[in-house]
Amino acid sequence: MVSWKAGYYLFHAAALFKLFTLNKEMKKNITQEELQRMASLVLLATLSVPLPSAHPEFDRFIETDKSPLEKAQKLSILLGLQQPPTRQSLLKDIVRLNIISLAAPPYQNLYSWLEVEFNPLELTSRVASLLPNLEDEQYAAPLRDVTLVKLMLQLCQVYQTIQFTRLMELTSDFATPFHMERLLVECVRHNDMQVKLHKTSQSCSSNLKIVSVS
């Protein structure tokens, strides 16, 4: 909870993963319901971790404050980890320990939609159908952002140009036009994609074109 409140979603997920493994190994007579509850939490928390930069070396080049790395190393020591976790390493551990199959079926579907399948035209509508029924509402907002970034990365593999109105239709009301533009800027900042926003009028919602090259 401390990691979550501090905005360290990665270490929040890592702590839940550590708790899951300890309970599974040490707790006697653990019920299937308890296992499913803990596995679902680990899966939700890990999927909620923001996608990392595709080119972290650029971030290190412009980063002048060493404290984030130092904090990550200290938090890793507190969790008994040899090195700071990553979103990908947590996903691999989840697969290795078969946590996905232990989680509730809706969250198994969520993992498949976000990490396995390629379906940009239905991605957000599928995730949107699940979010209102989340047992832990705190994960709804970060899951929306992860879904939207996944959507853009998939669209970049299919389209070179897309009308902004069409993009907003595909977001399933996840975001306002302003929020979507902010996410696009973040994607460009991390060099995950190249995006051009062409404003042809004062109306951002209906007269924007996005040109994206993966």
N, C-alpha and C positions, 0 to 999 in steps of 0.2 A: 504493500500500500504506500509506503514511503517513496519507493521508486516511481510509482504511478503518479502520485501527487507532485513529484518533482519533475515530471515530464520525461523520465527515463524509461520509456516504454520497453526498450530492449531488455533492460535489467529487471523490469517488472516481470516480463515473460520468462527470463532466465531463472528468477527466484521461484516462480510457480513451477517451473520444470524441475528444479532442485527439490522443492517440497513434494512434488508428485513422486519422484524416484525414492525419496526417503520414506514416505508413507507406504509405498508399495513394498519396499524391502523390509521395513522395520515393524510396521503395524500388523498385529495378528488379527485374524478374522475380519479383514477389511471386506466390506460388502461390494457387490457389483455396482450398486447405486452410487456408493462413494467413489469408486474408481471412475465411473462414467462422469460424475460431477467434476472431479479433479482433471480428468483428461479433457473435458470440454473447455474448462477454464484455461488450461495450458494451450490448447489449440486456438481459442479465441484471442488470447493475449499475444501469441506469436504472429498470427495473421494480422493483428492490429499494428504491429511494428512497421513504421514507415519504410518504404523501399529505399535501400541505400543508394548512394551515388554510383553510377556506372564507372566513374573515373575518380576515385577518392584521392588520387595523387594530385589532382588539381585543387581540391579542397585543402590538402596539406600545404600546397604551394602558397595559397593566399591566407592560410590560417596563421595568425601571429600569436595566438594565445595557446599555450601548451596545456592549460588546465583541463580541457575536455579529455585528452588522452590520459592525463594523470588521474582524473576522476574515474575513468573507465577501468584503469588498472587497479585502483583502490577498491572499487566496487567488486571487481572480479575476485580479489583476494578475500573479501568478506563472504563471497558465495563459494569459496573454495575452488575457484576455477583457475586453471593454469594460464589462461589468456582470455582477453575480453571476448564475449560471444558475438556472433553476428546473426542476422536474421536467417541467413542460409544455413549456418551451422545448427541453429535451433530446429529448423525444419528437417534437417537430416537426422538429428537426434530423435525427433518426434516419429519419423518414419522408422528409424532403427528399433525403437522401443514399442512400435505398434500402437502408439497412442491414438492415431487417427481412428482405428477400428474400435477403440474403447470409448471414444467420444459419442455424444448423441448424434443420431443420423442427420439432423439438419446441419450440424457443424461439419460432419463428414462431407456433405454436399458443398458447403461453403469452401472447404479446402480444395475440392475438385474444381469448383468454378474459378477460384483465384489462382491456383497453382498448377493445375493440370490441363484444363480445357482451354481452347482458343475459340471464343465466340463473342466478339466485340458488340454484335448487334443485340445480344440478349444478356450480356454480363451484368449490367447495372439493374435491369428489371428483376433478374433472379436474386441478386443480393438484396434488393429493396424489399422483396417479398419476405425475406428472413429477418431483417433488422427489427421490425416492430415486435417480434416474438423473442428477442434476445432475453435470456435470464439475467444477464448483466448489462444494463443499459450503457454503462460507462464506455463500452467498446464500440458503440454505434458510430460515434463521430470519427474516430480514427479509421474504422473499417470503411466508412464512406470515402475518405480521402485515398486510402490504399486502392479501393475499387476504381476510383476516378483516374488515378495514375495508371493503373493496369489497363483501363479502357484506352487511354491515350497511346500507350505503348503498343497496344494491339492495333489501333486504328492507323498508326504510323506504318505498319506493315502491309496495310491494305490500300490506303488512300494517300494521294499526294496533296489533294485539296478537298476540303470539306466546308460546307457552309456552317457558320457558327450556330444558326438556328437548328440545323440537323444535329450538331454536336450536343446542344442543350436538350434536344429530344431524347438522345441516347443516355443522358445522365439520370433519367427517371426521377427528376425533381430532387436529386441529391444536392444540387448546388445552384446558387444564383450565378448569373453571368460574371459578376465581379469575383466571386469565389473561384469560378472556373479559370478566369484569367490569372488569378493569383497562383493557382496550382500549375498552370502552364509556365509561368515565370519561374517557379521552383524547379520544374523539369528542365528548363533551359539552363538554369543556374548550375545544376548538377551535370550538365552536358549529356543528359540522357536522350535528348532529341533537339532538333532545330525547328523552331516555330516562328512564323511570321503572322502577325495580326494586321490585317488590312481594314482600317476603318474608313468606310466610304460615306458615312454620315454620322450624325450625333447619336444615332440609335445603336447602342452596343449590342442589344439583344437580337436585332434582325438584320443588320447589315455588316456583319463581320465575316471575313473569310479567314480560314486557318490554312496555311500551307506548311506542311510538316514533312520532313525528310528524316527517316530513321538512320 
